[in-house]
Amino acid sequence: MFIHQNRLQYHARPSKPDPLYARKLQELIGGQWGEMSVMLGYLFQGWNCRGPAKYRDMILDIGTEEIGHVEMLATMVARLLESSPVEAQEDAAKDSIVGAVLGGSRVEDVILAGMNPQHAIVNGGGAAPSDSNGNPWSSRYIVSSGNLLADFRFNVTAESQGRLQATRLYALTEDHGVRDLLSFLIARDTMHQNQWLAAIQELEADGLESTPCPSSFPQERELGQVAYQFMNFSEGTESAQGRWARGRAPDGRADLEYVADPKPMGEAPELGQVDPRLHGTPAKPVPAST
């Protein structure tokens, strides 16, 4: 079960309202790499976990923490919206960029154009489960495969992209309160990246998974001659200088080989005809039926 405490995990109060920045901050809520994605991704990974209990407990620890991160960001967005566009116009007019864009237009019209109108029309001055352009969050953003190594590697990517976007949003505001919250979230992303990397190491040390993933598939069933070849499919040979093209493979099972001029191994793809009831275009004219 889940128990909600009335206090936030960290502070979420801006120095002043800013409806334009509220729209930007939505990316950290309902964007592809936002907190809703890691929250639900981790929760489903934990609920579906059949591995040792320590992994399930760890995944649910972080998944539950992410619920609180969504709450903090939603609170921050709502507080950034606690003024009308007209009330925000004086500060906007002081901005040289806004002033340049105005070109004689009314300040309130420019602010309204920069806002997410759904913040006012749909959400009544509150946050939404959507990204910075108003696109709704999608469950297709998350991964819960049942293979912990595959999931943990994806989680490192999610935390890396999330931290990247949070640092960019940090640079897009001078608001002390917003930066304070972002500094907390960025720090937690630092921990979570390290957490998933440590979990990957522990999975391998426990003998539960290894590279290539999934390790349970018999490697003798894959086409071994191409399993450790780096193929040069782009003009130039600079890629030959990388570690990925030479030396022992990271899994320790073979040496890597650089293939400078890869050749096709298959035949030309000539398709047969489909069922005529599907009305596809044939290779040759077909006499009209009577």
N, C-alpha and C positions, 0 to 999 in steps of 0.2 A: 504494500500500500504506500501511498505518498501522503506526507503531512506537510502542509504549507505553514511557514512562519511569516508573520507580518513584516518582519524587517528584511530589507534587501541585503544581499551578500556584500555589496559595496555601495558607495554614494552614487546617486544618479540625479543630480540637480544642476542644470545649466546656470551660468551667471546671468543670462537674460534669454528671453524667447528669440527664436530664429526659425521661422517656418520654412525658409529655403533650405537650411541645413537639416531640418527634420526629414526632408525628402531624401537627402543624401544618406542619412543614417539608417534609413530603411533597408539599405543593402546588407547591413550587418544583422538584420532580423530575418528577412525572407528571401535574400539572394541565394544563388547557388551555393556559395561558401559561407552563408550566414549561420547564425546560432540555431535557427530552427533546423537546419540540415544536420549539424553535428548532434544536436539534442536528440532528434528522432532516429538518426543513424545509430548512435551509440545505444540508445534504449533498445532498439530492435536487435542489435548485435548481442546485447546482454540477455534479452529475453530468449533469444534463439541459441544461446551458447550451451554446448554439450561438453565443453572441455572442463578441465579442473576448476573447482569452485573459486580459486583465487582470481582467475581470469574473469569469470562472470561478475564477481563482486567488484573488481576494478573497473570493468566497463560500465556497470550500473552506477558506480560512484561518480564517474565523470559525466555520464548521461544525465544524471539527476542534477549535477551542478549546472549543466547547460540550460536546464529549465529556468534556473535563477538568472542566467545571463540574458535569456529572452525577456524575462520580467524587467530587468534593469534597463535594457534598451527600449522596451516599450514605454516604460515610465519616463525615460529621458525624452523620447519623441513626443509624448503627450505634453511634457512640460515645455518643450521647445515650441509647441503650438499654442501656448497659453497667452496669445495675443493675436489680434487681427492683423491682416496685411497692412491696413491703414496705420495702425499703431507702430508698425515696424518700418514705416517709410522713411522716417528721419535718419535712422541709422543706415538704411540702404542708400539714401541719397548722398551720404558722406563717402561711400565707396566709389573710387575713381572708375572702376570697371563698370559698375552699375550706371554711373553717370554717363559714361561713354555709350553704353547700350541704349540709354533712355532716348537720346536724340529727339527730345521734345515730347516724348510720351509721358503719361502720368506715372508717377512712381508706383502707386498701388497696382496699376495694370501690369507693370513689369514684375512686381513681386508675385502677383497672382499667377502670372505666366510661369514663374519659376517654381512655384509650389506644386505639390501633388494635389490636385483638386479633390481627390477622394478623401484626403485628410479632413476636409471640411464637409464635403457632400455625403460621404458614406460613413466615415468614422467619427464625425462630430468632434474633431479636434483631438483625435487619438491615433495610436499606431495601428498598423494593419499587418497581416501575414503575407507581405508582398515585398518586392525589391524596390530599388530607388526609382524605377520607372512605372511602378504600380502593377507589374506582372505578378500574378499570384504564385505563392510558393508551390513547388511540385515535389511529390514523393519520389520522382525519378532522380532527384538530386542525391539520394542516399543509397548506401550499399550495406546489405546484410546478407552475406553469401553463405554463412555457416562454416567458412574456412577462416580461421582467425588470422593466419599470416596474410592472406589476401586482404582481409578487412583492415588489419592494422597498418598495412602499407598505404591503403587508401586514406586512412585516418591521418597519417603523417602529411599527406598531400592536402587534406581538408584543413588541418591546423596551419599549414604553411600559407595556403591561399587566404585563409581567414585573417591571419596575422598581417599578411601583406596589405590587405584591404583596410584593416584597422589603422595601420601606420599611414596609409595614404589619406584616410579621413582625418587623422590627427593633424596632418599638414594643412588640411583645408579649413581649419578653424583656429581662432585665437581664444575661444571661450575657455576659461580656466576650468569650469565645472565639467564641460564635455571632455576636455583633455584629461582631466582627472579620471573619469570613468574609462576612457580609452586606454590610459596607461595601465589600469588594472587589467582590462581584457587582454591587452598585448602581453602583459606579464604572465597571465594564465595560459595564453597560447604558447609562450616559451616553455612553460612546464609541460603542457600537453604534448608538444612535439617531442620533448625528451621522454615523456611517459610512454608514448607509443614506440619510440625507438628502443627503449629499455624492454618493453613487452615483447618486441620482435626478437631481441637477443635472448630473452628468457624462453620463448617458445622453442627456439633452436637449441638452447642448452638443455631443455627438458626432453628433447628428442621428439617433439610433437609435429614440427614442420621444418622444412628447409627449402633452399633454392635448388632446382626450380619448383615453383609452387603451381599445383599441389604436388607434394613429394610422394603422395601415395600412388600416382600414376606410374606404371612401369616404364622406365626410360627406353627400354629395348623396343617398345612399341612406337616410338617416334622415329622420324627419319634422321638417323644419327649423323649423316654426312653434312647436314646443314645446321645442326643443333648449336654449333659453336663458331659459325662463320659470320663475320661482319661483312655485309655486302655493300659495295660502293655504288649506290643508285643515283647519286647526285654528281654533277660535273665537278671535277677537281678531286684531289687525293689527300687534302689536308686531314680528313677524318682518320687516315692511317696513323696519325701521330698520337691518337688517344689511347688510353689504357684499355678501352673497350675493344680494341682491334689487335691486341697482342698480349703475350704472356699467358699465365695460367688463369682460367676462368674463375670468377669469384666463388663458384660452388666447388672448386677444386677437382672437378671430374674430368677436365680436358683442357687442352691449350686452345686459345682463341686464334682464329685465322682471318687474315684480311683478304678479301676477294676483290681485286681491283676492277675486274670487268665481268660481272656476273652474266651468265647466259640463261636464256629461257630453258626450262626443263620440261615444259608441257607442250601440248599441241595447240593449234589454232582453235579458238572456241566457236565451233559451228553448231548452231542449235537446230533441233528438229522442230516440227510443226506442232502447235498446240491444238487442242480440241477446237474444231471450227465453230462450236457454239459460243466460244469466248470472243469471236470476231477480231482476232489479232491480225496484223498485216502479214501476209504470207511472203515467202521468198520469191514465188512466181505467181502470175495471175491465175486465179481460179475461175473456171467457167461458172456463170450464174446458174443457180439451181432453178429448175422449172417447178 
